[in-house]
């Protein structure tokens, strides 16, 4: 089946994600037919722990069927090119800390005037607001914090709380991608 005949075949996604949750979310959109462009910083992938080596199996799996381009978003010219791409894009997915995307000028508030129909998916380990919003977060940290929270509640309450297994990371990522799909394009 060609991507154009799949449910998301009419959508274009700009993928600014790294690590696990973001690339998996965009990969799910691509698997359902969306056209994705993976935007990478100059310098390439050499196994930096944020998605692995470009030629490694993990990176290849996370970014299969995506086109890619190198764009320096720390440079005004790179941001200008990105904003030109946003004009004809349906979805942007990023997993930067809130302070980073604002500093770069690629947050939703900066992009919406360029494309009012833009769907902006923002994945964050600790949310977009609140006391930990500027902390980077990956699944292992969150799972560890979740387990610790249950133990502290158990000790403080003086009662036995049933051990709760954190949700499998794959399910978390599928849920994130479904939110983008179910929400659909917004009207200006």
C-alpha positions in Angstrom: 0.0 0.0 0.0 1.4 3.4 -0.9 1.8 6.0 1.8 -0.7 8.3 -0.1 -3.5 5.7 0.5 -2.8 5.3 4.2 -4.9 7.4 6.7 -2.2 10.0 7.3 -0.9 10.2 3.7 -1.9 13.8 3.2 0.1 15.1 6.2 3.7 16.4 6.4 5.6 16.2 9.7 8.8 18.1 10.7 10.6 15.9 13.2 12.8 17.8 15.7 12.9 14.9 18.1 15.8 12.9 19.7 16.1 10.0 22.1 13.2 7.5 22.2 9.7 8.9 22.7 9.7 11.6 20.0 11.3 9.5 17.2 8.9 6.7 18.0 5.9 9.0 17.9 6.9 10.3 14.5 7.7 6.8 13.3 4.1 5.8 14.1 2.8 8.7 12.1 5.0 7.7 9.2 3.9 4.1 9.5 0.3 5.4 9.0 1.4 7.3 5.9 2.6 10.7 7.0 5.6 12.2 5.2 8.3 13.1 7.7 11.4 15.2 7.5 13.9 14.6 10.3 15.7 17.8 11.0 19.2 17.2 12.5 21.8 19.5 13.8 25.1 19.7 11.9 27.8 17.3 13.0 25.9 14.1 12.5 25.2 11.2 14.8 28.2 9.5 16.4 26.4 7.6 19.2 25.8 10.6 21.5 23.2 8.7 23.6 20.3 10.7 22.1 19.3 8.2 19.5 22.5 6.4 18.7 24.8 6.2 15.7 23.1 7.0 12.4 24.1 3.7 11.0 23.2 1.7 14.1 20.1 -0.5 14.2 18.3 1.6 16.8 18.6 4.8 14.8 17.6 3.1 11.6 14.5 1.6 13.3 13.4 4.9 14.9 13.9 6.9 11.7 12.8 4.5 9.0 11.0 5.9 6.0 11.8 9.5 7.1 13.6 11.9 4.9 16.2 14.0 6.6 18.0 17.3 6.4 20.7 19.1 8.4 19.7 22.5 9.7 21.4 24.6 12.4 18.6 25.9 14.5 21.1 27.9 16.7 21.7 30.1 13.7 19.2 32.8 12.4 19.5 31.5 8.8 18.7 28.0 9.9 15.7 29.2 11.8 14.5 31.2 8.8 14.8 28.0 6.6 12.8 26.0 9.2 10.1 28.7 9.3 9.8 28.5 5.5 9.3 24.7 5.9 6.6 25.3 8.6 4.5 27.3 6.2 3.6 24.1 4.2 3.8 21.6 7.1 0.9 20.1 9.0 2.6 18.8 12.1 5.8 19.7 14.0 6.9 17.3 16.7 9.7 18.3 19.2 10.9 17.1 22.5 13.0 20.1 23.6 12.8 21.5 27.1 10.4 24.5 27.0 13.2 27.1 27.5 15.2 25.7 24.5 12.4 25.9 21.9 11.5 29.5 23.1 15.1 30.6 23.0 15.4 29.2 19.4 12.2 30.9 18.4 10.5 27.6 17.3 7.9 27.3 20.0 4.2 27.1 19.1 3.6 30.7 19.8 6.3 31.7 17.3 5.2 29.3 14.6 1.4 29.7 14.7 1.4 33.1 12.9 3.3 31.4 10.0 0.8 28.5 9.8 -2.4 28.8 11.9 -3.4 25.2 11.0 -0.2 23.8 12.5 -0.5 20.9 14.9 2.4 21.2 17.4 3.3 18.1 19.3 5.6 18.8 22.3 6.9 15.8 24.2 8.5 16.5 27.6 9.6 14.3 30.4 8.3 16.7 33.1 5.6 18.7 31.2 5.5 22.2 29.7 5.0 24.0 33.0 5.5 23.4 36.6 8.6 23.2 38.8 10.5 20.6 36.7 9.6 21.8 33.2 13.2 22.8 32.3 14.7 19.5 33.3 15.6 17.0 30.6 13.6 13.8 31.1 14.0 10.3 29.7 12.0 7.2 30.4 14.5 5.7 32.8 14.5 8.8 35.0 10.8 9.0 35.1 10.3 5.3 35.9 12.9 5.6 38.7 11.1 8.7 40.1 7.7 7.0 39.8 9.0 4.0 41.8 10.6 6.3 44.4 7.4 8.3 44.7 5.4 5.1 45.5 7.9 4.1 48.1 7.8 7.5 49.8 4.0 7.5 49.8 4.2 4.1 51.4 6.5 5.2 54.1 4.8 8.5 54.8 1.3 7.1 54.9 2.3 4.3 57.2 0.3 1.8 55.1 1.3 -0.7 52.6 0.7 0.5 49.0 0.6 -2.2 46.3 3.6 -2.0 44.0 2.6 -0.5 40.7 4.6 -1.2 37.6 5.3 1.8 35.5 3.6 1.7 32.1 5.8 0.2 29.3 7.6 2.9 27.4 6.2 1.6 24.1 2.6 2.1 25.3 3.5 5.6 26.5 4.8 6.5 23.0 1.8 5.0 21.2 -0.5 7.0 23.4 1.5 10.2 22.6 1.2 9.5 18.8 -2.5 8.8 19.1 -3.1 12.2 20.7 -1.7 13.8 17.5 -3.8 11.6 15.2 -7.1 11.9 17.1 -6.8 15.7 17.6 -6.5 16.3 13.8 -5.8 19.6 12.2 -7.1 22.7 14.0 -9.0 25.4 12.3 -7.5 28.9 12.3 
